[in-house]
Amino acid sequence: MTKKITIAIDGFSSTGKSTIAKQLAQKLGYIYVDTGAMYRAVTLYAMQRRYITDTTFEVEKLIADLPTIQLSFHFNKELGFAEMFLNGKNVEKEIRTMEVSKFVSPVATISQVRKKLVKAQQEMGKNKGIVMDGRDIGTVVFPDAELKLFMTASADKRATRRYKELIDRGDAVNFKEILNNVQERDRIDSTREDSPLTKAKDAIELDNSDMGLKEQFERIMSLVNDKLNKN
């Protein structure tokens, strides 16, 4: 039987975690799980019910609804990756908006939300052969993962990438707003009480501020092969 490992990718927002995770999963024939999409879907649910707005956040109402929130991934052959479904509806595009980005970090601070999603994530990866990216994969979800990566880049570089991505998609966005969002998410993710964004002790840090996608992929694949070839 071919050896399979768990690859945990953590790091700040807009560092390209999902991009590299998808590439690795495709190359290795592994399952890819975008945990950020799961938190975004819960955030979208809260927004749809007006539990969270610019002026209010009715945490208890969201917590009460958690048992009814069903999240699932469905593979899209044309796109080459699995899309996020919320209660049976494809919400892949809806969860990628700036509005959702603005509220996802506060929603992710709720312990009950994290507990529900971490349990689901651990179930998905129980048989290894998985690439998962997020904020607490190497520290909380899979502390025993064979390969842990921690992605970082300057806030300005990350905001520029996010701006280009949204512009290319046809969204009307403002660069300063995106930069502020990136910085605020960094602050919330790093200071929350439950599972803050921290680099696992055995994680390999990768600053891709000035790194091309090809160089990044080759460097990480080398790390993967080292783990796969280890007896």
Buried (B, 14 or more C-beta within 10 A) or exposed (E): EEEBBBBBBBBBBBBBBBBBBBBBBEEBEBBBBBBBBBBBBBBBBBBEEEBBEEEEBBBEEBBEBBEEBEBBBEEEEEEEBBBBBBEEEEBBEBBBBBEBBBBBBBBBBBEBBBEBBBEBBEEBBEEBBBBBBBBBBBBBBBBEBBBBBBBBBBBEBBBBBBBEBBEEEEEEBEBEBBBBBBBBBBEBBEEBEBBBBBBBEEBBEBBBEEBEEEEBBEBBBEBBEEBBEEE
